[in-house]
Amino acid sequence: MLTHRFVSGTHRRLSFRFWFRLLLFALILPLAPATVHAQTQRKSVTDLTATELMSLRRGVAHMMDRNSAPRGSADFRRSWIYWANMHDHFGRDCAGAIVGTGMGGVQTWIASNADETATWCRCEHGTVQFLTWHRMFLWYFERVLQEAAGDPSLRLPYWDYETDAQLPAAYRDATYVNEQGQTVPNPLRVSARRPSLNNGTGHLSSIVTSTATAMTDTTFGPFNSDLEQSPHNNVHCAMVPGSCPNGLMGSVPASALDPIFYAHHTNIDRLYECWLQVDEPGRLPSNPTQLNTVFTFVDADGSTVKRRVRDMLTTTQLGYTYAAGGGCPPGLAQVSRAAENRPVPEQVLASVGPTRLDPTVTAVPLAMSAQGRQALAAQRQGAPTSSRIYVTIEGLQYDEAPGVLYNVFLRGAGEKREQIGVINFFGLASSRSADHTGRAGHLRTRGSFWFDITDAVKQLDISGDAPLSLVFEPTTGLSDSSPETVAREMNPQANVRFESARLVTAR
């Protein structure tokens, strides 16, 4: 059973210390945002002090208690369920009927007043605002969480899964001892996750958490898209039994019901920030339409506020920093690109047409031109060039949810292969339910993937007539994924296929 906390609130006695902190927060609330946040750090969940973790749990528990507040009240706008609905929710005015397993306790909702209409179902996925909207969303959520905890110094922690891919103990513990000395349920834990993650024996695989492709980007458009795919989407799908669209984290409309959602997205925001720090003036988005877009959120006092993207673009504007973590660019030496959107392909080296992926391993030979072999050979031999090599996969779709992710490998002569990425199905709907596409930017029936294979090419034998193939292998997304585990979860009726795959050079 899932925790009941996101469905109905539970009454608890609040301490004098809590009310004192709440009064302190109320006194500083009118101050300017930069003053309130005062350049304090968000840090890894595993580095939280006992006091900081207690404050986090207290804030989350209080927000969950507010789930039972009257609709339309300031308290309900500061509730756990309201904020989950701000991201996305099931209901005919958002994502449609409930889809997926592991949804015990999840409800359908319909916006019933002006505030709900303005703020619910507003997440940006598959759009240029993915990183910018979520940065704004987290900032206001943090303010609401501070107020709920009665602690203006509370900051959202991040899950640094590239450094440690085990689910942090703070989110695994079934109970904890609160400030009154009582043993109570841990509000950070839900059961709708993979059991091995919740019991601490499982770890996300390194390729699921990889930022390798995203961190080679030097302009906002491609980085925004690549970071959304990996690690963002990959982690969502690897968190739950049966992968996407199941559980809570595996489903866009239900994902923000799981407290780990916020640690995950805070880490995505951290990765965005460390990428920006290489060249912030050159990497920040600059399109006026994007920057002038206005989104509506809920502030710590329960009021709704409208803010432009340009006014909440940087951590300097918002008054916080990040402690160092994994997955960041290795240095300042980056390949230059002129395009603001996806890098412009210069040459198609190899391609394959419509392909169906088997429930087991699928090897897809690539038809390569003589010019393509020459270009790959030159790249492998280290010839000076500003181009990089990519695999693009277009038109990915399925009939029924596959229940897995796919590891993707590039294979050369002698069966040697290099892993180049992961295919996930986060936010991808069945091709049999094309009418169930939800609001723009949420559910799609076709997906595309873009993997940087520049380094992988250098490790393979592609000389002469050596065959070159793409290999697709189902996986749970965990480091101990086995054929037996995958076979139990794989849906034989999935009919996963794509329209085309290409090897291209681009700059």
C-alpha positions as CSV (number, residue, x, y, z in Angstrom):
1,M,0.0,0.0,0.0
2,L,1.1,3.5,-0.7
3,T,1.4,6.0,2.1
4,H,-2.0,7.7,2.7
5,R,-0.4,11.0,3.4
6,F,-0.9,12.5,-0.1
7,V,-4.6,11.5,0.0
8,S,-5.7,12.7,3.3
9,G,-4.1,14.7,6.1
10,T,-3.4,13.5,9.6
11,H,-3.6,15.7,12.7
12,R,-0.5,16.1,14.8
13,R,0.4,18.2,17.7
14,L,2.9,21.0,16.8
15,S,5.6,22.1,19.2
16,F,6.2,25.5,20.7
17,R,9.5,25.5,18.7
18,F,7.5,25.0,15.5
19,W,5.3,28.0,16.2
20,F,8.2,30.2,17.1
21,R,9.9,29.3,13.8
22,L,6.6,30.0,12.0
23,L,6.4,33.5,13.6
24,L,10.0,34.1,12.6
25,F,9.2,33.1,9.0
26,A,6.2,35.4,8.9
27,L,8.3,38.3,10.0
28,I,10.9,37.9,7.2
29,L,8.4,36.9,4.5
30,P,7.9,40.5,3.2
31,L,11.6,40.8,2.5
32,A,12.9,40.7,-1.1
33,P,13.6,37.1,-2.4
34,A,17.3,37.6,-2.6
35,T,17.3,38.8,1.1
36,V,15.2,35.8,2.2
37,H,17.5,33.3,0.6
38,A,20.7,35.2,1.3
39,Q,23.0,33.0,-0.9
40,T,22.6,29.9,1.2
41,Q,23.5,26.4,-0.2
42,R,21.3,23.6,-1.3
43,K,23.3,20.5,-0.6
44,S,23.2,16.7,-1.0
45,V,20.6,14.8,1.0
46,T,23.4,12.7,2.4
47,D,25.1,15.8,3.8
48,L,22.1,17.1,5.8
49,T,22.5,17.4,9.5
50,A,20.1,15.7,11.8
51,T,18.4,19.1,12.4
52,E,18.1,19.9,8.7
53,L,16.6,16.4,8.0
54,M,14.2,16.9,10.9
55,S,13.1,20.3,9.4
56,L,12.7,18.7,5.9
57,R,10.5,16.0,7.3
58,R,8.5,18.4,9.4
59,G,7.8,20.6,6.4
60,V,6.7,17.7,4.2
61,A,4.5,16.2,6.9
62,H,2.8,19.6,7.5
63,M,2.2,20.1,3.8
64,M,0.6,16.6,3.7
65,D,-1.5,17.5,6.7
66,R,-2.9,20.4,4.6
67,N,-4.3,18.0,2.0
68,S,-7.6,18.0,3.9
69,A,-7.8,21.8,4.1
70,P,-10.9,23.4,2.4
71,R,-10.6,23.8,-1.4
72,G,-9.9,27.4,-2.2
73,S,-8.1,28.1,1.1
74,A,-4.6,29.4,1.5
75,D,-3.7,26.2,3.4
76,F,-5.0,24.0,0.6
77,R,-2.8,26.0,-1.9
78,R,0.1,25.1,0.3
79,S,-0.7,21.5,0.6
80,W,1.2,18.5,-0.8
81,I,-1.6,17.5,-3.2
82,Y,-2.0,21.1,-4.5
83,W,1.7,21.3,-5.4
84,A,1.6,17.8,-7.1
85,N,-1.3,19.0,-9.1
86,M,0.6,22.2,-10.1
87,H,3.1,19.9,-11.8
88,D,0.5,17.7,-13.4
89,H,-2.5,15.5,-12.4
90,F,-5.0,13.0,-13.7
91,G,-8.3,14.5,-14.8
92,R,-10.1,15.5,-18.0
93,D,-8.7,19.0,-17.9
94,C,-5.1,17.8,-17.6
95,A,-3.8,14.2,-18.3
96,G,-7.0,12.3,-18.7
97,A,-7.9,9.0,-16.9
98,I,-5.5,7.3,-14.6
99,V,-3.1,5.1,-16.5
100,G,-0.6,2.7,-15.1
101,T,-0.2,0.3,-12.2
102,G,0.9,1.1,-8.6
103,M,-1.6,4.0,-8.5
104,G,-3.3,3.1,-5.2
105,G,-4.6,6.2,-3.6
106,V,-4.1,8.4,-6.6
107,Q,-7.1,10.5,-7.5
108,T,-8.4,12.4,-10.5
109,W,-8.8,16.1,-10.2
110,I,-10.6,19.0,-12.0
111,A,-9.6,22.6,-11.4
112,S,-12.5,24.2,-9.6
113,N,-11.5,27.8,-9.1
114,A,-9.4,30.6,-10.8
115,D,-6.3,29.8,-8.7
116,E,-6.4,26.1,-9.6
117,T,-7.0,26.9,-13.2
118,A,-4.0,29.3,-13.3
119,T,-1.6,27.0,-11.5
120,W,-2.5,23.3,-12.0
121,C,-1.1,21.1,-14.8
122,R,1.6,23.6,-15.8
123,C,4.8,21.5,-15.9
124,E,7.0,21.9,-19.0
125,H,8.2,18.7,-20.5
126,G,9.6,18.3,-24.0
127,T,9.7,22.1,-24.4
128,V,12.3,24.8,-24.2
129,Q,11.0,25.8,-20.8
130,F,11.8,22.5,-19.1
131,L,14.7,23.8,-17.1
132,T,13.5,27.3,-16.6
133,W,10.0,26.4,-15.4
134,H,11.2,23.7,-13.0
135,R,13.7,26.2,-11.5
136,M,10.9,28.6,-10.8
137,F,8.6,25.8,-9.5
138,L,11.3,24.5,-7.1
139,W,12.0,28.0,-5.8
140,Y,8.4,28.7,-4.8
141,F,8.0,25.1,-3.5
142,E,11.0,25.7,-1.3
143,R,9.3,28.9,0.2
144,V,6.1,27.0,0.9
145,L,8.1,24.2,2.5
146,Q,10.0,26.6,4.7
147,E,6.8,28.1,5.9
148,A,5.3,24.6,6.6
149,A,8.4,23.7,8.5
150,G,8.6,27.0,10.4
151,D,12.2,27.2,9.2
152,P,13.3,30.0,6.9
153,S,16.8,28.4,6.6
154,L,15.5,25.2,5.1
155,R,16.7,24.5,1.6
156,L,15.8,21.7,-0.8
157,P,18.4,19.0,-0.8
158,Y,19.4,17.2,-4.0
159,W,20.0,13.5,-4.7
160,D,23.5,13.2,-6.2
161,Y,22.9,9.9,-8.0
162,E,25.9,10.2,-10.2
163,T,28.1,10.1,-7.1
164,D,25.9,7.6,-5.1
165,A,23.1,5.9,-7.0
166,Q,21.6,4.3,-3.9
167,L,18.3,5.9,-2.8
168,P,19.3,8.0,0.2
169,A,18.4,6.5,3.6
170,A,16.3,9.7,4.4
171,Y,13.8,8.5,1.8
172,R,14.0,4.8,2.7
173,D,13.5,4.8,6.4
174,A,10.0,3.5,7.3
175,T,9.8,5.5,10.5
176,Y,11.8,8.2,12.4
177,V,11.7,9.7,15.8
178,N,10.2,13.2,15.7
179,E,10.9,16.2,17.9
180,Q,8.5,15.0,20.6
181,G,10.4,11.7,20.8
182,Q,7.6,9.8,19.1
183,T,8.2,7.1,16.5
184,V,6.1,8.1,13.5
185,P,5.9,7.2,9.7
186,N,8.5,8.8,7.5
187,P,6.8,11.2,5.2
188,L,9.6,11.0,2.7
189,R,9.0,7.3,2.0
190,V,6.4,5.8,-0.4
191,S,6.0,2.2,-1.3
192,A,5.4,2.9,-5.0
193,R,9.1,2.5,-5.8
194,R,11.3,-0.5,-6.7
195,P,11.5,-2.6,-3.5
196,S,15.3,-2.9,-3.9
197,L,15.6,0.8,-4.0
198,N,13.4,1.2,-0.9
199,N,15.4,-1.4,1.0
200,G,18.8,-0.1,0.0
201,T,20.0,-3.1,-1.9
202,G,19.5,-1.6,-5.4
203,H,21.3,1.1,-7.2
204,L,20.5,3.0,-10.4
205,S,22.9,2.1,-13.2
206,S,25.6,4.5,-14.2
207,I,24.2,4.9,-17.7
208,V,20.8,5.8,-16.4
209,T,22.3,8.7,-14.4
210,S,24.8,9.7,-17.0
211,T,25.1,13.4,-18.1
212,A,27.7,12.6,-20.8
213,T,25.7,13.8,-23.8
214,A,24.2,16.8,-22.1
215,M,27.6,18.1,-20.8
216,T,29.1,18.2,-24.3
217,D,26.5,20.8,-25.3
218,T,27.4,24.5,-25.2
219,T,24.1,26.1,-26.0
220,F,20.9,26.1,-24.1
221,G,18.5,24.4,-26.6
222,P,20.3,21.1,-27.0
223,F,21.4,21.0,-23.3
224,N,17.8,21.5,-22.1
225,S,16.7,18.6,-24.3
226,D,19.6,16.3,-23.6
227,L,19.5,16.8,-19.8
228,E,15.8,16.1,-19.8
229,Q,16.4,12.7,-21.5
230,S,19.4,11.8,-19.4
231,P,19.4,11.6,-16.4
232,H,16.0,13.2,-15.9
233,N,13.6,10.9,-17.8
234,N,15.8,7.8,-17.2
235,V,15.7,8.2,-13.4
236,H,11.9,8.7,-13.4
237,C,11.5,5.4,-15.3
238,A,14.1,3.4,-13.3
239,M,12.5,4.3,-10.0
240,V,9.4,2.1,-10.3
241,P,8.4,-1.5,-10.9
242,G,7.4,-2.0,-14.5
243,S,9.1,1.3,-15.5
244,C,7.0,4.1,-17.1
245,P,4.2,4.9,-16.9
246,N,3.7,3.1,-13.6
247,G,4.2,3.8,-9.9
248,L,4.4,7.4,-9.0
249,M,7.7,8.6,-10.4
250,G,7.2,6.7,-13.6
251,S,4.1,8.7,-14.4
252,V,4.2,12.4,-15.3
253,P,0.7,13.1,-13.7
254,A,1.6,11.3,-10.5
255,S,5.4,11.9,-10.1
256,A,5.3,14.9,-7.8
257,L,3.3,12.8,-5.2
258,D,6.6,11.0,-4.4
259,P,8.9,13.2,-2.2
260,I,12.0,11.9,-4.0
261,F,10.6,13.9,-7.0
262,Y,11.9,17.1,-5.4
263,A,15.3,15.8,-4.6
264,H,15.6,14.5,-8.2
265,H,14.6,17.8,-9.7
266,T,16.8,19.8,-7.4
267,N,19.7,17.7,-8.7
268,I,18.6,18.5,-12.3
269,D,18.6,22.1,-11.4
270,R,22.1,21.7,-9.8
271,L,23.4,20.0,-13.0
272,Y,21.9,22.9,-15.0
273,E,23.7,25.4,-12.8
274,C,27.1,23.7,-13.0
275,W,26.8,23.6,-16.8
276,L,25.9,27.3,-16.8
277,Q,28.9,28.2,-14.7
278,V,31.3,27.2,-17.6
279,D,30.0,30.3,-19.5
280,E,26.9,31.7,-18.0
281,P,26.5,34.7,-20.3
282,G,26.8,32.5,-23.4
283,R,24.7,29.7,-22.2
284,L,21.7,31.3,-20.6
285,P,18.6,31.2,-22.8
286,S,18.3,34.5,-24.7
287,N,15.1,34.1,-26.8
288,P,12.8,37.1,-25.9
289,T,9.6,35.0,-26.2
290,Q,10.9,32.5,-23.8
291,L,12.3,35.0,-21.4
292,N,9.1,37.1,-21.3
293,T,6.8,34.1,-20.7
294,V,4.8,34.5,-17.5
295,F,4.0,31.6,-15.2
296,T,1.8,31.5,-12.1
297,F,2.8,30.0,-8.8
298,V,1.8,29.9,-5.1
299,D,3.9,31.8,-2.5
300,A,4.6,31.0,1.1
301,D,1.5,32.9,2.4
302,G,-0.8,31.0,0.0
303,S,-1.2,33.8,-2.5
304,T,-0.8,33.3,-6.2
305,V,2.0,35.2,-8.0
306,K,2.9,35.8,-11.6
307,R,6.6,35.9,-12.6
308,R,8.4,36.2,-15.9
309,V,11.1,33.7,-16.8
310,R,13.7,36.4,-17.2
311,D,13.2,37.5,-13.6
312,M,14.0,34.0,-12.2
313,L,16.6,32.9,-14.6
314,T,19.8,32.6,-12.4
315,T,20.6,31.4,-8.9
316,T,22.1,34.9,-8.3
317,Q,18.6,36.4,-8.8
318,L,17.1,33.7,-6.6
319,G,19.7,33.8,-3.9
320,Y,21.0,30.3,-3.5
321,T,24.0,28.2,-4.5
322,Y,24.8,24.5,-4.7
323,A,27.3,22.4,-3.0
324,A,29.6,20.5,-5.4
325,G,28.4,17.2,-6.7
326,G,28.9,14.7,-9.5
327,G,28.0,14.8,-13.2
328,C,29.3,18.3,-13.9
329,P,31.4,19.4,-16.9
330,P,35.1,18.3,-16.5
331,G,36.4,21.7,-17.4
332,L,36.2,24.7,-19.7
333,A,37.5,23.0,-22.8
334,Q,34.2,22.5,-24.7
335,V,33.5,22.1,-28.4
336,S,32.0,25.3,-29.9
337,R,28.6,25.2,-31.5
338,A,26.8,28.0,-33.2
339,A,23.3,26.7,-33.2
340,E,20.9,27.7,-30.4
341,N,18.8,24.6,-31.1
342,R,19.9,21.1,-32.0
343,P,23.3,20.9,-33.7
344,V,23.0,21.0,-37.5
345,P,23.9,17.7,-39.1
346,E,26.7,18.0,-41.6
347,Q,26.8,14.5,-43.0
348,V,24.8,11.2,-42.6
349,L,27.3,8.4,-42.1
350,A,25.0,5.5,-41.7
351,S,21.3,4.8,-41.4
352,V,18.5,2.2,-41.0
353,G,14.8,2.5,-41.6
354,P,11.7,1.3,-39.7
355,T,12.8,-1.2,-37.0
356,R,10.9,-3.3,-34.4
357,L,12.7,-4.0,-31.1
358,D,12.4,-7.6,-29.8
359,P,11.5,-8.4,-26.2
360,T,15.1,-9.7,-25.9
361,V,18.3,-8.3,-27.5
362,T,17.9,-6.6,-30.9
363,A,20.9,-6.0,-33.2
364,V,20.3,-3.5,-36.0
365,P,23.0,-3.4,-38.8
366,L,23.7,0.0,-40.1
367,A,24.0,0.7,-43.8
368,M,27.2,2.7,-44.1
369,S,28.5,4.6,-47.1
370,A,32.2,4.6,-48.1
371,Q,32.3,8.3,-47.2
372,G,30.8,7.4,-43.8
373,R,33.5,4.9,-43.1
374,Q,36.2,7.4,-44.0
375,A,34.7,10.0,-41.7
376,L,34.5,7.5,-38.8
377,A,38.0,6.2,-39.4
378,A,39.3,9.8,-39.4
379,Q,37.5,10.5,-36.1
380,R,38.8,7.3,-34.6
381,Q,42.4,8.2,-35.6
382,G,42.1,11.6,-33.9
383,A,42.0,13.8,-37.0
384,P,41.6,17.5,-36.1
385,T,37.9,18.4,-36.4
386,S,35.3,20.5,-34.6
387,S,32.6,18.0,-35.4
388,R,31.1,15.4,-33.1
389,I,29.3,12.1,-34.0
390,Y,25.8,11.3,-32.9
391,V,23.2,8.6,-33.1
392,T,19.7,9.9,-33.7
393,I,16.7,7.7,-33.2
394,E,13.4,9.1,-34.5
395,G,9.7,8.1,-34.2
396,L,10.0,5.8,-31.2
397,Q,6.6,4.4,-30.3
398,Y,4.8,1.4,-28.8
399,D,1.4,-0.3,-28.6
400,E,1.4,-1.2,-24.9
401,A,3.8,0.0,-22.1
402,P,7.0,-2.0,-22.5
403,G,7.7,-2.3,-18.7
404,V,11.4,-1.7,-19.2
405,L,14.0,0.7,-20.5
406,Y,16.5,-0.1,-23.3
407,N,20.2,0.1,-23.0
408,V,21.7,1.2,-26.4
409,F,25.1,0.0,-27.6
410,L,27.2,0.7,-30.7
411,R,28.9,-2.5,-31.8
412,G,31.8,-2.9,-34.1
413,A,33.9,-5.8,-35.3
414,G,34.6,-8.7,-33.1
415,E,31.3,-8.2,-31.2
416,K,33.0,-5.4,-29.1
417,R,30.4,-2.8,-28.1
418,E,30.2,0.5,-26.3
419,Q,27.1,1.7,-24.4
420,I,26.0,5.0,-25.8
421,G,22.8,5.7,-23.9
422,V,19.4,4.6,-22.6
423,I,15.9,4.7,-24.2
424,N,13.1,5.6,-21.7
425,F,9.4,6.0,-22.1
426,F,8.7,8.9,-19.6
427,G,5.8,10.9,-20.9
428,L,5.3,8.7,-24.0
429,A,1.8,7.4,-24.5
430,S,0.7,4.3,-26.4
431,S,0.2,4.7,-30.1
432,R,-3.2,3.0,-29.6
433,S,-4.3,6.0,-27.5
434,A,-3.4,8.9,-29.8
435,D,-6.4,10.8,-28.4
436,H,-4.9,10.7,-24.9
437,T,-2.2,13.2,-25.5
438,G,-3.0,15.6,-22.6
439,R,-1.9,19.2,-22.5
440,A,0.8,20.2,-25.0
441,G,4.3,19.3,-23.7
442,H,3.0,16.4,-21.5
443,L,2.2,13.1,-23.3
444,R,3.4,12.3,-26.8
445,T,3.0,9.1,-28.9
446,R,6.4,9.5,-30.6
447,G,9.8,10.1,-29.1
448,S,13.3,10.9,-30.4
449,F,16.7,10.4,-28.9
450,W,20.1,11.9,-29.5
451,F,23.3,10.2,-28.2
452,D,26.9,11.6,-28.5
453,I,29.0,8.7,-29.7
454,T,32.3,10.5,-30.4
455,D,34.2,8.8,-27.7
456,A,32.6,5.4,-28.3
457,V,33.7,5.4,-32.0
458,K,37.3,5.6,-30.9
459,Q,37.0,2.4,-28.9
460,L,35.6,0.2,-31.7
461,D,37.1,-1.5,-34.8
462,I,35.3,0.0,-37.8
463,S,38.1,-0.5,-40.3
464,G,37.6,-2.0,-43.8
465,D,34.2,-3.7,-44.1
466,A,33.8,-4.3,-40.4
467,P,30.1,-4.3,-39.5
468,L,28.6,-1.6,-37.4
469,S,25.4,-2.1,-35.5
470,L,23.1,-0.6,-32.9
471,V,22.2,-3.1,-30.2
472,F,19.1,-2.6,-28.0
473,E,18.9,-4.6,-24.7
474,P,16.0,-4.4,-22.3
475,T,16.9,-3.3,-18.7
476,T,15.3,-2.3,-15.4
477,G,17.6,0.6,-15.2
478,L,19.3,-0.7,-12.0
479,S,22.9,-1.8,-11.8
480,D,22.0,-5.4,-11.0
481,S,19.5,-5.7,-13.9
482,S,19.4,-9.3,-15.1
483,P,17.7,-11.1,-18.0
484,E,15.5,-12.9,-15.5
485,T,14.3,-9.7,-13.9
486,V,13.8,-8.1,-17.2
487,A,11.8,-11.1,-18.6
488,R,9.4,-10.8,-15.7
489,E,8.7,-7.2,-16.4
490,M,8.8,-7.1,-20.2
491,N,5.4,-6.8,-21.9
492,P,5.4,-9.1,-25.0
493,Q,2.6,-7.0,-26.5
494,A,4.6,-3.8,-26.4
495,N,5.6,-3.7,-30.1
496,V,8.3,-1.1,-29.6
497,R,9.6,0.3,-32.8
498,F,11.2,3.4,-34.4
499,E,11.0,5.0,-37.8
500,S,14.7,5.6,-38.4
501,A,18.1,5.7,-36.9
502,R,21.1,7.6,-38.2
503,L,24.8,8.2,-37.5
504,V,25.5,11.8,-38.3
505,T,28.3,14.3,-37.8
506,A,27.3,17.7,-36.4
507,R,28.9,20.8,-35.1
